Amino acid sequence: MEETLVITNLPDREQAVALAKKLVDARLAACVNVLAGCESVYFWEGRTETANEIPLLIKTLDRHYGKIETMIRENHPYELPEIIAVSLSKGLPEYLKWIESATV
């Protein structure tokens, strides 16, 4: 299995926690870290913007990426949500095995 970390941001904690619970309840993610708020600075539609956001770190398997992307898009208020997937090349073997066993 290829363990994967999916990263996204939501505009508030309530939406972030709701999405995290949906992903774990659907067993698409073994764990989702809902981080403290951050300020994002980005270029959008010709100008520099800022926004307060809540980052999510979603621990999953690569085979679940498509369903996770769909769930994020369906539950995200942004026109273009950040959805980034990073393959995990190393990690505590027992933890990586747990990610596999906690997802379907």
C-alpha atoms as one frame of an Amber mdcrd trajectory, in Angstrom:
protein
   0.000   0.000   0.000   1.098   3.553  -0.575   0.424   5.744   2.426  -0.468
   9.298   1.509  -0.887  12.632   3.256  -3.612  14.848   1.773  -3.576  18.522
   2.709  -6.436  20.991   2.448  -7.633  24.155   4.202 -11.099  25.297   5.208
 -12.263  28.781   6.203 -13.379  27.881   9.744 -12.999  25.238  12.454 -16.625
  24.048  12.277 -16.346  23.134   8.594 -12.887  21.631   9.116 -14.018  19.341
  11.953 -17.160  18.341  10.043 -15.101  17.308   7.003 -12.558  15.482   9.188
 -15.333  13.450  10.808 -16.902  12.600   7.442 -13.577  11.318   6.113 -12.852
   9.187   9.190 -16.459   7.923   9.479 -16.321   6.850   5.812 -13.022   5.094
   6.643 -11.292   6.994   3.861  -8.835   8.434   6.384  -7.245   6.797   9.396
  -6.725  10.167  11.070  -7.260  13.833  10.253  -5.372  16.512  12.142  -7.354
  19.752  12.381  -4.625  22.294  12.986  -4.704  25.743  14.548  -5.725  28.563
  12.271  -3.228  30.187   9.976  -3.122  33.161   7.674  -2.732  32.266   4.009
  -1.331  34.748   1.502  -2.014  33.840  -2.115  -2.402  35.240  -5.633  -5.988
  34.990  -6.929  -7.680  36.637  -9.901  -4.938  39.174 -10.498  -4.187  40.269
  -6.953  -2.640  39.227  -3.658  -5.231  38.052  -1.111  -5.136  36.928   2.510
  -7.467  34.600   4.397  -7.622  32.940   7.781  -7.838  29.184   7.282  -7.820
  25.898   9.191  -5.375  23.334   7.719  -6.246  19.633   7.620  -3.670  16.821
   7.436  -5.428  13.690   6.169  -3.629  10.349   6.632  -4.821   7.787   4.090
  -3.830   5.425   1.299  -3.263   6.496  -2.292  -6.141   4.285  -3.489  -8.585
   6.505  -1.522  -7.409   9.777  -3.069 -10.174  10.022  -5.687 -12.953   9.585
  -3.121 -11.270  12.005  -0.728 -10.905  14.623  -3.461 -14.593  14.220  -4.308
 -15.638  14.520  -0.661 -13.508  17.639  -0.160 -14.923  19.281  -3.300 -18.507
  18.435  -2.275 -18.002  19.876   1.238 -15.795  22.866   0.455 -17.036  26.432
  -0.033 -14.115  27.565  -2.218 -14.318  27.672  -6.004 -10.795  26.203  -6.132
  -9.929  24.376  -2.896  -6.361  23.444  -2.094  -6.055  19.661  -2.349  -2.490
  18.357  -2.329  -1.430  14.723  -1.950   2.063  13.733  -0.818   3.229  10.128
  -0.912   4.861   9.026   2.326   8.156   7.335   1.543   9.078   6.698   5.168
   7.458   6.523   8.559   7.171   4.368  11.657   6.255   0.985  10.128   3.636
   0.227  12.779   1.970   3.617  12.192   1.925   3.164   8.428   0.404  -0.297
   8.888  -2.260   1.245  11.150  -3.207   3.696   8.381  -3.826   0.720   6.125
  -5.843  -1.185   8.719  -7.978   1.840   9.696  -9.140   2.569   6.143 -11.234
   0.431   3.805
